[in-house]
Amino acid sequence: MSTTIVYSGGCLSWSSNHRSIPFRHFGTVSSASEKGCSVAKAAGPDSSEKGTLNEENESFSLQLGRRSALFSAASLASSAAAFGFTGGSLAVVKQGLLAGRVPGLSEPDEQGWRTYQRPEDKSGGHGVGWSPIIPYKFSVPEDWDEVPVSIADLGGTEIDLRFANPKQGRIFVIVAPCKRFSDDIEDDAKIEQIGPPEKVINAFGPEVIGENVEGKVLSAEVAEHSGRKYYQFELEPPHVLITATAAGNRLYLFSVTGNGLQWKRHNKDLKKIADSFRVI
């Protein structure tokens, strides 16, 4: 049963699962009808009068339905203005309620690849007192999408992002505090302060694949981009490409995984994704 608020000039249907916005009204009446507004029918047995009244009621309900939509939109806009949000700011507020699901994908380029860059206003601090997460970026084919992150996932609350394509593979990013590993690391950490590639993969590889990495590391390389070093590893099986670096007071682990069939068909794309990871 919906509640109809009667005011001068019409009525407004307001469902119980919405927050009401107070405004001046004359009273409320209950209606068993699920659509439109209740209108008292004139007494009398004349069917033509009833038909006329029904037509008028339908027209009246349609007009009020339009008024209801306009009123709801106006109420939302005025509420946003009252809190200092105008224009595009309202969209930002709406996105902010999605708890870390703020879009960060670019439009596809000529090759059909998109670049994801972590939005600066995305939620996730990984501990009280930690500085904001320095944004990172990477590229994926057009048909890859972000997927929800669960605290029950391998890596727990330190998983900052997941992407996937059912036919090609999976991606996730772990962002962990460096002081979890050493109190001597400053707030502007470098991956080499944490240790050489062997130490890093032995310490953090199990967080990525869920088991000891001994005997599974096929290759380990060191690359440098814009003065920042990146450790790059390939593990098997299944094929996992891990890129590790540090920035601010955090360690970043970027993992690209494909099962046997995915690796056989899409290993070039998976390697390109892994190579594209940068902290900016």
HUCORMO-V558638 format. One record per backbone hydrogen bond with DSSP energy under -0.5 kcal/mol. CO is the residue of the C=O (numbers start at 0). NH is the residue of the N-H. Records with the same first field share a line. If there is no record, write none. Layout:
BEGIN
CO = NH / NH
END
This chain:
BEGIN
1 = 30
2 = 4 / 13
3 = 5 / 28
4 = 6 / 11
5 = 25 / 26
6 = 9
9 = 6
11 = 4
13 = 2
14 = 17
19 = 21
26 = 5
28 = 3
30 = 1
32 = 1
45 = 49
46 = 50
47 = 51
48 = 52
49 = 53
50 = 54
51 = 55
52 = 56
53 = 57
54 = 58
55 = 59
56 = 60
57 = 61
58 = 62
59 = 63
60 = 64
61 = 65
62 = 66
63 = 67
64 = 68
65 = 69
66 = 70
67 = 71
68 = 72
69 = 73
70 = 74
71 = 75
72 = 76
73 = 77
74 = 78
75 = 79
76 = 80
77 = 81
78 = 82
79 = 82 / 84
80 = 83
83 = 85
85 = 88
86 = 89
87 = 90 / 91
88 = 92
89 = 93
90 = 94
91 = 95
92 = 96
93 = 96
94 = 97
95 = 98
103 = 116
108 = 111
111 = 141
112 = 108
113 = 115 / 139
114 = 105 / 116
115 = 137
118 = 121
126 = 129
134 = 279
135 = 117
136 = 277
137 = 115
139 = 113
140 = 143
144 = 163
149 = 152
152 = 155
154 = 157
155 = 158
157 = 159 / 174
160 = 172
161 = 146
162 = 170
163 = 144
164 = 167 / 168
168 = 164
169 = 256
170 = 162
171 = 254
172 = 159 / 160
173 = 175 / 252
175 = 250
176 = 179
177 = 180 / 181
181 = 184
186 = 188
189 = 192 / 193
190 = 193 / 194
195 = 199
196 = 200
197 = 201
198 = 202
199 = 203
200 = 204
203 = 206 / 207
204 = 207 / 208
205 = 209
212 = 215 / 216
215 = 217 / 235
218 = 233
220 = 231
222 = 229
224 = 227
227 = 224
229 = 222 / 231
230 = 243
231 = 220
232 = 241
233 = 217 / 218
234 = 239
238 = 257
239 = 234 / 241
240 = 255
241 = 232
242 = 253
243 = 230
244 = 251
246 = 249
247 = 188
248 = 177
249 = 246
250 = 175
251 = 244
252 = 173 / 254
253 = 242
254 = 171
255 = 240
256 = 169
257 = 238
258 = 262
259 = 263
260 = 264
261 = 265
262 = 266
265 = 269
266 = 270
267 = 271
268 = 272
269 = 273
270 = 274
271 = 275
272 = 275
273 = 276
277 = 136 / 279
END
